[in-house]
Amino acid sequence: MYEHFFQCPYCWENISMLLDASVASQTYIEDCEICCNPIELQPQFEDRELISFTANSIEQ
């Protein structure tokens, strides 16, 4: 697992999430630990190193 820190696209707080580095490209949804809004996460790994990361708000 890989801990990554980023800014929530809703509340702008710095948060961290654990990412699975064994999957090269993935898209999934996690709730912000501060404001509980859903965030679409798109991490990409190469040789278990994070090479790209986006965190987008989901229109509700």
N, CA, C and O atoms as a Maestro MAE file, in Angstrom:
{
 s_m_m2io_version
 :::
 2.0.0
}

f_m_ct {
 s_m_title
 :::
 protein
 m_atom[240] {
  # First column is atom index #
  i_m_mmod_type
  r_m_x_coord
  r_m_y_coord
  r_m_z_coord
  i_m_residue_number
  s_m_chain_name
  s_m_pdb_residue_name
  s_m_pdb_atom_name
  i_m_atomic_number
  :::
  1 25 0.845 -1.183 0.000 1 A "MET " " N  " 7
  2 3 0.000 0.000 0.000 1 A "MET " " CA " 6
  3 2 0.891 1.247 0.000 1 A "MET " " C  " 6
  4 15 2.014 1.237 0.504 1 A "MET " " O  " 8
  5 25 0.359 2.296 -0.571 2 A "TYR " " N  " 7
  6 3 1.104 3.539 -0.764 2 A "TYR " " CA " 6
  7 2 0.258 4.679 -0.208 2 A "TYR " " C  " 6
  8 15 -0.859 4.898 -0.676 2 A "TYR " " O  " 8
  9 25 0.770 5.410 0.785 3 A "GLU " " N  " 7
  10 3 0.031 6.546 1.347 3 A "GLU " " CA " 6
  11 2 0.315 7.796 0.517 3 A "GLU " " C  " 6
  12 15 1.468 8.157 0.279 3 A "GLU " " O  " 8
  13 25 -0.767 8.446 0.084 4 A "HIS " " N  " 7
  14 3 -0.626 9.640 -0.749 4 A "HIS " " CA " 6
  15 2 -1.423 10.787 -0.126 4 A "HIS " " C  " 6
  16 15 -2.582 10.615 0.252 4 A "HIS " " O  " 8
  17 25 -0.795 11.948 -0.023 5 A "PHE " " N  " 7
  18 3 -1.441 13.142 0.518 5 A "PHE " " CA " 6
  19 2 -1.872 14.043 -0.633 5 A "PHE " " C  " 6
  20 15 -1.119 14.238 -1.587 5 A "PHE " " O  " 8
  21 25 -3.087 14.595 -0.544 6 A "PHE " " N  " 7
  22 3 -3.608 15.481 -1.582 6 A "PHE " " CA " 6
  23 2 -4.687 16.378 -0.989 6 A "PHE " " C  " 6
  24 15 -5.086 16.201 0.161 6 A "PHE " " O  " 8
  25 25 -5.150 17.327 -1.769 7 A "GLN " " N  " 7
  26 3 -6.157 18.288 -1.331 7 A "GLN " " CA " 6
  27 2 -7.541 17.845 -1.817 7 A "GLN " " C  " 6
  28 15 -7.721 17.533 -2.994 7 A "GLN " " O  " 8
  29 25 -8.506 17.821 -0.909 8 A "CYS " " N  " 7
  30 3 -9.874 17.448 -1.253 8 A "CYS " " CA " 6
  31 2 -10.446 18.491 -2.220 8 A "CYS " " C  " 6
  32 15 -10.311 19.690 -1.978 8 A "CYS " " O  " 8
  33 25 -11.084 18.048 -3.315 9 A "PRO " " N  " 7
  34 3 -11.654 19.006 -4.268 9 A "PRO " " CA " 6
  35 2 -12.931 19.697 -3.770 9 A "PRO " " C  " 6
  36 15 -13.458 20.578 -4.450 9 A "PRO " " O  " 8
  37 25 -13.424 19.312 -2.609 10 A "TYR " " N  " 7
  38 3 -14.617 19.939 -2.025 10 A "TYR " " CA " 6
  39 2 -14.267 20.920 -0.908 10 A "TYR " " C  " 6
  40 15 -14.606 22.101 -0.969 10 A "TYR " " O  " 8
  41 25 -13.580 20.405 0.115 11 A "CYS " " N  " 7
  42 3 -13.328 21.229 1.309 11 A "CYS " " CA " 6
  43 2 -11.914 21.822 1.330 11 A "CYS " " C  " 6
  44 15 -11.597 22.635 2.198 11 A "CYS " " O  " 8
  45 25 -11.076 21.424 0.389 12 A "TRP " " N  " 7
  46 3 -9.706 21.925 0.231 12 A "TRP " " CA " 6
  47 2 -8.766 21.564 1.373 12 A "TRP " " C  " 6
  48 15 -7.664 22.105 1.466 12 A "TRP " " O  " 8
  49 25 -9.195 20.655 2.238 13 A "GLU " " N  " 7
  50 3 -8.318 20.181 3.316 13 A "GLU " " CA " 6
  51 2 -7.318 19.176 2.758 13 A "GLU " " C  " 6
  52 15 -7.618 18.446 1.814 13 A "GLU " " O  " 8
  53 25 -6.133 19.144 3.348 14 A "ASN " " N  " 7
  54 3 -5.148 18.134 2.980 14 A "ASN " " CA " 6
  55 2 -5.522 16.829 3.665 14 A "ASN " " C  " 6
  56 15 -5.690 16.787 4.884 14 A "ASN " " O  " 8
  57 25 -5.651 15.769 2.886 15 A "ILE " " N  " 7
  58 3 -6.000 14.458 3.415 15 A "ILE " " CA " 6
  59 2 -5.047 13.428 2.836 15 A "ILE " " C  " 6
  60 15 -4.288 13.725 1.913 15 A "ILE " " O  " 8
  61 25 -5.086 12.230 3.372 16 A "SER " " N  " 7
  62 3 -4.276 11.143 2.825 16 A "SER " " CA " 6
  63 2 -5.159 9.921 2.624 16 A "SER " " C  " 6
  64 15 -6.150 9.719 3.327 16 A "SER " " O  " 8
  65 25 -4.777 9.125 1.660 17 A "MET " " N  " 7
  66 3 -5.465 7.864 1.401 17 A "MET " " CA " 6
  67 2 -4.422 6.816 1.055 17 A "MET " " C  " 6
  68 15 -3.354 7.121 0.524 17 A "MET " " O  " 8
  69 25 -4.761 5.574 1.370 18 A "LEU " " N  " 7
  70 3 -3.891 4.467 1.014 18 A "LEU " " CA " 6
  71 2 -4.270 3.967 -0.371 18 A "LEU " " C  " 6
  72 15 -5.437 3.683 -0.641 18 A "LEU " " O  " 8
  73 25 -3.280 3.862 -1.242 19 A "LEU " " N  " 7
  74 3 -3.486 3.420 -2.617 19 A "LEU " " CA " 6
  75 2 -2.812 2.065 -2.811 19 A "LEU " " C  " 6
  76 15 -1.759 1.795 -2.234 19 A "LEU " " O  " 8
  77 25 -3.426 1.225 -3.621 20 A "ASP " " N  " 7
  78 3 -2.887 -0.101 -3.908 20 A "ASP " " CA " 6
  79 2 -1.887 -0.001 -5.064 20 A "ASP " " C  " 6
  80 15 -2.282 0.163 -6.218 20 A "ASP " " O  " 8
  81 25 -0.621 -0.099 -4.757 21 A "ALA " " N  " 7
  82 3 0.426 0.052 -5.763 21 A "ALA " " CA " 6
  83 2 0.601 -1.192 -6.633 21 A "ALA " " C  " 6
  84 15 1.376 -1.166 -7.589 21 A "ALA " " O  " 8
  85 25 -0.103 -2.276 -6.321 22 A "SER " " N  " 7
  86 3 0.034 -3.495 -7.118 22 A "SER " " CA " 6
  87 2 -0.792 -3.452 -8.404 22 A "SER " " C  " 6
  88 15 -0.620 -4.299 -9.281 22 A "SER " " O  " 8
  89 25 -1.691 -2.465 -8.521 23 A "VAL " " N  " 7
  90 3 -2.513 -2.301 -9.730 23 A "VAL " " CA " 6
  91 2 -2.011 -1.057 -10.462 23 A "VAL " " C  " 6
  92 15 -2.020 0.038 -9.901 23 A "VAL " " O  " 8
  93 25 -1.577 -1.220 -11.703 24 A "ALA " " N  " 7
  94 3 -0.919 -0.132 -12.433 24 A "ALA " " CA " 6
  95 2 -1.827 1.064 -12.681 24 A "ALA " " C  " 6
  96 15 -1.415 2.200 -12.445 24 A "ALA " " O  " 8
  97 25 -3.045 0.841 -13.147 25 A "SER " " N  " 7
  98 3 -3.964 1.932 -13.466 25 A "SER " " CA " 6
  99 2 -5.330 1.603 -12.888 25 A "SER " " C  " 6
  100 15 -5.852 0.509 -13.101 25 A "SER " " O  " 8
  101 25 -5.902 2.539 -12.165 26 A "GLN " " N  " 7
  102 3 -7.179 2.276 -11.521 26 A "GLN " " CA " 6
  103 2 -8.006 3.548 -11.365 26 A "GLN " " C  " 6
  104 15 -7.468 4.655 -11.350 26 A "GLN " " O  " 8
  105 25 -9.307 3.374 -11.252 27 A "THR " " N  " 7
  106 3 -10.238 4.457 -10.985 27 A "THR " " CA " 6
  107 2 -11.237 3.950 -9.956 27 A "THR " " C  " 6
  108 15 -11.853 2.901 -10.146 27 A "THR " " O  " 8
  109 25 -11.396 4.690 -8.873 28 A "TYR " " N  " 7
  110 3 -12.378 4.297 -7.867 28 A "TYR " " CA " 6
  111 2 -12.821 5.515 -7.079 28 A "TYR " " C  " 6
  112 15 -12.277 6.606 -7.248 28 A "TYR " " O  " 8
  113 25 -13.808 5.325 -6.217 29 A "ILE " " N  " 7
  114 3 -14.395 6.424 -5.452 29 A "ILE " " CA " 6
  115 2 -14.201 6.170 -3.967 29 A "ILE " " C  " 6
  116 15 -14.481 5.081 -3.467 29 A "ILE " " O  " 8
  117 25 -13.718 7.189 -3.273 30 A "GLU " " N  " 7
  118 3 -13.554 7.169 -1.816 30 A "GLU " " CA " 6
  119 2 -14.153 8.460 -1.267 30 A "GLU " " C  " 6
  120 15 -14.151 9.492 -1.937 30 A "GLU " " O  " 8
  121 25 -14.660 8.390 -0.052 31 A "ASP " " N  " 7
  122 3 -15.185 9.592 0.596 31 A "ASP " " CA " 6
  123 2 -14.061 10.343 1.302 31 A "ASP " " C  " 6
  124 15 -13.149 9.734 1.862 31 A "ASP " " O  " 8
  125 25 -14.137 11.671 1.269 32 A "CYS " " N  " 7
  126 3 -13.192 12.505 2.009 32 A "CYS " " CA " 6
  127 2 -13.360 12.228 3.500 32 A "CYS " " C  " 6
  128 15 -14.485 12.151 3.994 32 A "CYS " " O  " 8
  129 25 -12.260 12.081 4.211 33 A "GLU " " N  " 7
  130 3 -12.329 11.802 5.650 33 A "GLU " " CA " 6
  131 2 -12.737 13.031 6.467 33 A "GLU " " C  " 6
  132 15 -13.059 12.904 7.648 33 A "GLU " " O  " 8
  133 25 -12.727 14.208 5.858 34 A "ILE " " N  " 7
  134 3 -13.113 15.440 6.543 34 A "ILE " " CA " 6
  135 2 -14.573 15.803 6.253 34 A "ILE " " C  " 6
  136 15 -15.374 15.941 7.178 34 A "ILE " " O  " 8
  137 25 -14.918 15.958 4.970 35 A "CYS " " N  " 7
  138 3 -16.256 16.445 4.611 35 A "CYS " " CA " 6
  139 2 -17.201 15.341 4.133 35 A "CYS " " C  " 6
  140 15 -18.387 15.597 3.924 35 A "CYS " " O  " 8
  141 25 -16.696 14.124 3.958 36 A "CYS " " N  " 7
  142 3 -17.475 12.941 3.563 36 A "CYS " " CA " 6
  143 2 -18.040 12.985 2.143 36 A "CYS " " C  " 6
  144 15 -18.888 12.157 1.809 36 A "CYS " " O  " 8
  145 25 -17.608 13.906 1.310 37 A "ASN " " N  " 7
  146 3 -18.051 13.934 -0.084 37 A "ASN " " CA " 6
  147 2 -17.260 12.906 -0.896 37 A "ASN " " C  " 6
  148 15 -16.104 12.624 -0.580 37 A "ASN " " O  " 8
  149 25 -17.882 12.342 -1.947 38 A "PRO " " N  " 7
  150 3 -17.198 11.324 -2.751 38 A "PRO " " CA " 6
  151 2 -16.181 11.947 -3.706 38 A "PRO " " C  " 6
  152 15 -16.455 12.952 -4.361 38 A "PRO " " O  " 8
  153 25 -15.015 11.331 -3.767 39 A "ILE " " N  " 7
  154 3 -13.922 11.795 -4.631 39 A "ILE " " CA " 6
  155 2 -13.565 10.665 -5.590 39 A "ILE " " C  " 6
  156 15 -13.358 9.526 -5.172 39 A "ILE " " O  " 8
  157 25 -13.494 10.988 -6.873 40 A "GLU " " N  " 7
  158 3 -13.043 10.008 -7.860 40 A "GLU " " CA " 6
  159 2 -11.520 10.061 -7.912 40 A "GLU " " C  " 6
  160 15 -10.938 11.092 -8.250 40 A "GLU " " O  " 8
  161 25 -10.889 8.961 -7.582 41 A "LEU " " N  " 7
  162 3 -9.430 8.871 -7.545 41 A "LEU " " CA " 6
  163 2 -8.937 8.088 -8.751 41 A "LEU " " C  " 6
  164 15 -9.505 7.058 -9.113 41 A "LEU " " O  " 8
  165 25 -7.871 8.591 -9.369 42 A "GLN " " N  " 7
  166 3 -7.275 7.918 -10.517 42 A "GLN " " CA " 6
  167 2 -5.750 7.882 -10.361 42 A "GLN " " C  " 6
  168 15 -5.044 8.698 -10.953 42 A "GLN " " O  " 8
  169 25 -5.249 6.942 -9.569 43 A "PRO " " N  " 7
  170 3 -3.794 6.796 -9.458 43 A "PRO " " CA " 6
  171 2 -3.249 5.887 -10.555 43 A "PRO " " C  " 6
  172 15 -3.922 4.957 -10.998 43 A "PRO " " O  " 8
  173 25 -2.030 6.167 -10.983 44 A "GLN " " N  " 7
  174 3 -1.323 5.313 -11.932 44 A "GLN " " CA " 6
  175 2 0.068 5.040 -11.378 44 A "GLN " " C  " 6
  176 15 0.783 5.947 -10.952 44 A "GLN " " O  " 8
  177 25 0.425 3.763 -11.396 45 A "PHE " " N  " 7
  178 3 1.719 3.332 -10.876 45 A "PHE " " CA " 6
  179 2 2.546 2.702 -11.977 45 A "PHE " " C  " 6
  180 15 2.015 2.106 -12.914 45 A "PHE " " O  " 8
  181 25 3.853 2.844 -11.849 46 A "GLU " " N  " 7
  182 3 4.803 2.154 -12.719 46 A "GLU " " CA " 6
  183 2 5.905 1.621 -11.819 46 A "GLU " " C  " 6
  184 15 6.557 2.384 -11.107 46 A "GLU " " O  " 8
  185 25 6.109 0.323 -11.853 47 A "ASP " " N  " 7
  186 3 7.078 -0.329 -10.964 47 A "ASP " " CA " 6
  187 2 6.811 0.035 -9.508 47 A "ASP " " C  " 6
  188 15 7.734 0.282 -8.732 47 A "ASP " " O  " 8
  189 25 5.532 0.064 -9.157 48 A "ARG " " N  " 7
  190 3 5.057 0.360 -7.786 48 A "ARG " " CA " 6
  191 2 5.366 1.783 -7.312 48 A "ARG " " C  " 6
  192 15 5.285 2.074 -6.119 48 A "ARG " " O  " 8
  193 25 5.718 2.661 -8.247 49 A "GLU " " N  " 7
  194 3 5.931 4.081 -7.954 49 A "GLU " " CA " 6
  195 2 4.785 4.877 -8.547 49 A "GLU " " C  " 6
  196 15 4.391 4.637 -9.688 49 A "GLU " " O  " 8
  197 25 4.246 5.819 -7.792 50 A "LEU " " N  " 7
  198 3 3.149 6.649 -8.267 50 A "LEU " " CA " 6
  199 2 3.674 7.622 -9.323 50 A "LEU " " C  " 6
  200 15 4.567 8.424 -9.049 50 A "LEU " " O  " 8
  201 25 3.109 7.547 -10.539 51 A "ILE " " N  " 7
  202 3 3.557 8.433 -11.616 51 A "ILE " " CA " 6
  203 2 2.498 9.471 -11.977 51 A "ILE " " C  " 6
  204 15 2.812 10.486 -12.600 51 A "ILE " " O  " 8
  205 25 1.244 9.222 -11.589 52 A "SER " " N  " 7
  206 3 0.168 10.159 -11.899 52 A "SER " " CA " 6
  207 2 -0.945 9.982 -10.880 52 A "SER " " C  " 6
  208 15 -1.218 8.867 -10.435 52 A "SER " " O  " 8
  209 25 -1.594 11.102 -10.507 53 A "PHE " " N  " 7
  210 3 -2.686 11.024 -9.550 53 A "PHE " " CA " 6
  211 2 -3.641 12.179 -9.800 53 A "PHE " " C  " 6
  212 15 -3.219 13.333 -9.882 53 A "PHE " " O  " 8
  213 25 -4.929 11.872 -9.920 54 A "THR " " N  " 7
  214 3 -5.958 12.917 -9.998 54 A "THR " " CA " 6
  215 2 -7.049 12.589 -8.986 54 A "THR " " C  " 6
  216 15 -7.380 11.428 -8.744 54 A "THR " " O  " 8
  217 25 -7.590 13.647 -8.409 55 A "ALA " " N  " 7
  218 3 -8.701 13.543 -7.470 55 A "ALA " " CA " 6
  219 2 -9.755 14.544 -7.910 55 A "ALA " " C  " 6
  220 15 -9.543 15.753 -7.821 55 A "ALA " " O  " 8
  221 25 -10.889 14.046 -8.384 56 A "ASN " " N  " 7
  222 3 -11.933 14.903 -8.929 56 A "ASN " " CA " 6
  223 2 -13.210 14.820 -8.112 56 A "ASN " " C  " 6
  224 15 -13.545 13.775 -7.555 56 A "ASN " " O  " 8
  225 25 -13.915 15.938 -8.051 57 A "SER " " N  " 7
  226 3 -15.223 15.941 -7.401 57 A "SER " " CA " 6
  227 2 -16.216 15.226 -8.306 57 A "SER " " C  " 6
  228 15 -16.026 15.154 -9.520 57 A "SER " " O  " 8
  229 25 -17.267 14.706 -7.709 58 A "ILE " " N  " 7
  230 3 -18.324 14.030 -8.444 58 A "ILE " " CA " 6
  231 2 -19.568 14.872 -8.297 58 A "ILE " " C  " 6
  232 15 -20.033 15.126 -7.185 58 A "ILE " " O  " 8
  233 25 -20.106 15.305 -9.423 59 A "GLU " " N  " 7
  234 3 -21.317 16.138 -9.391 59 A "GLU " " CA " 6
  235 2 -22.474 15.312 -8.844 59 A "GLU " " C  " 6
  236 15 -22.741 14.203 -9.307 59 A "GLU " " O  " 8
  237 25 -23.154 15.875 -7.847 60 A "GLN " " N  " 7
  238 3 -24.274 15.179 -7.224 60 A "GLN " " CA " 6
  239 2 -25.551 15.907 -7.498 60 A "GLN " " C  " 6
  240 15 -26.616 15.476 -7.055 60 A "GLN " " O  " 8
  :::
 }
 m_bond[239] {
  # First column is bond index #
  i_m_from
  i_m_to
  i_m_order
  :::
  1 1 2 1
  2 2 3 1
  3 3 4 2
  4 3 5 1
  5 5 6 1
  6 6 7 1
  7 7 8 2
  8 7 9 1
  9 9 10 1
  10 10 11 1
  11 11 12 2
  12 11 13 1
  13 13 14 1
  14 14 15 1
  15 15 16 2
  16 15 17 1
  17 17 18 1
  18 18 19 1
  19 19 20 2
  20 19 21 1
  21 21 22 1
  22 22 23 1
  23 23 24 2
  24 23 25 1
  25 25 26 1
  26 26 27 1
  27 27 28 2
  28 27 29 1
  29 29 30 1
  30 30 31 1
  31 31 32 2
  32 31 33 1
  33 33 34 1
  34 34 35 1
  35 35 36 2
  36 35 37 1
  37 37 38 1
  38 38 39 1
  39 39 40 2
  40 39 41 1
  41 41 42 1
  42 42 43 1
  43 43 44 2
  44 43 45 1
  45 45 46 1
  46 46 47 1
  47 47 48 2
  48 47 49 1
  49 49 50 1
  50 50 51 1
  51 51 52 2
  52 51 53 1
  53 53 54 1
  54 54 55 1
  55 55 56 2
  56 55 57 1
  57 57 58 1
  58 58 59 1
  59 59 60 2
  60 59 61 1
  61 61 62 1
  62 62 63 1
  63 63 64 2
  64 63 65 1
  65 65 66 1
  66 66 67 1
  67 67 68 2
  68 67 69 1
  69 69 70 1
  70 70 71 1
  71 71 72 2
  72 71 73 1
  73 73 74 1
  74 74 75 1
  75 75 76 2
  76 75 77 1
  77 77 78 1
  78 78 79 1
  79 79 80 2
  80 79 81 1
  81 81 82 1
  82 82 83 1
  83 83 84 2
  84 83 85 1
  85 85 86 1
  86 86 87 1
  87 87 88 2
  88 87 89 1
  89 89 90 1
  90 90 91 1
  91 91 92 2
  92 91 93 1
  93 93 94 1
  94 94 95 1
  95 95 96 2
  96 95 97 1
  97 97 98 1
  98 98 99 1
  99 99 100 2
  100 99 101 1
  101 101 102 1
  102 102 103 1
  103 103 104 2
  104 103 105 1
  105 105 106 1
  106 106 107 1
  107 107 108 2
  108 107 109 1
  109 109 110 1
  110 110 111 1
  111 111 112 2
  112 111 113 1
  113 113 114 1
  114 114 115 1
  115 115 116 2
  116 115 117 1
  117 117 118 1
  118 118 119 1
  119 119 120 2
  120 119 121 1
  121 121 122 1
  122 122 123 1
  123 123 124 2
  124 123 125 1
  125 125 126 1
  126 126 127 1
  127 127 128 2
  128 127 129 1
  129 129 130 1
  130 130 131 1
  131 131 132 2
  132 131 133 1
  133 133 134 1
  134 134 135 1
  135 135 136 2
  136 135 137 1
  137 137 138 1
  138 138 139 1
  139 139 140 2
  140 139 141 1
  141 141 142 1
  142 142 143 1
  143 143 144 2
  144 143 145 1
  145 145 146 1
  146 146 147 1
  147 147 148 2
  148 147 149 1
  149 149 150 1
  150 150 151 1
  151 151 152 2
  152 151 153 1
  153 153 154 1
  154 154 155 1
  155 155 156 2
  156 155 157 1
  157 157 158 1
  158 158 159 1
  159 159 160 2
  160 159 161 1
  161 161 162 1
  162 162 163 1
  163 163 164 2
  164 163 165 1
  165 165 166 1
  166 166 167 1
  167 167 168 2
  168 167 169 1
  169 169 170 1
  170 170 171 1
  171 171 172 2
  172 171 173 1
  173 173 174 1
  174 174 175 1
  175 175 176 2
  176 175 177 1
  177 177 178 1
  178 178 179 1
  179 179 180 2
  180 179 181 1
  181 181 182 1
  182 182 183 1
  183 183 184 2
  184 183 185 1
  185 185 186 1
  186 186 187 1
  187 187 188 2
  188 187 189 1
  189 189 190 1
  190 190 191 1
  191 191 192 2
  192 191 193 1
  193 193 194 1
  194 194 195 1
  195 195 196 2
  196 195 197 1
  197 197 198 1
  198 198 199 1
  199 199 200 2
  200 199 201 1
  201 201 202 1
  202 202 203 1
  203 203 204 2
  204 203 205 1
  205 205 206 1
  206 206 207 1
  207 207 208 2
  208 207 209 1
  209 209 210 1
  210 210 211 1
  211 211 212 2
  212 211 213 1
  213 213 214 1
  214 214 215 1
  215 215 216 2
  216 215 217 1
  217 217 218 1
  218 218 219 1
  219 219 220 2
  220 219 221 1
  221 221 222 1
  222 222 223 1
  223 223 224 2
  224 223 225 1
  225 225 226 1
  226 226 227 1
  227 227 228 2
  228 227 229 1
  229 229 230 1
  230 230 231 1
  231 231 232 2
  232 231 233 1
  233 233 234 1
  234 234 235 1
  235 235 236 2
  236 235 237 1
  237 237 238 1
  238 238 239 1
  239 239 240 2
  :::
 }
}
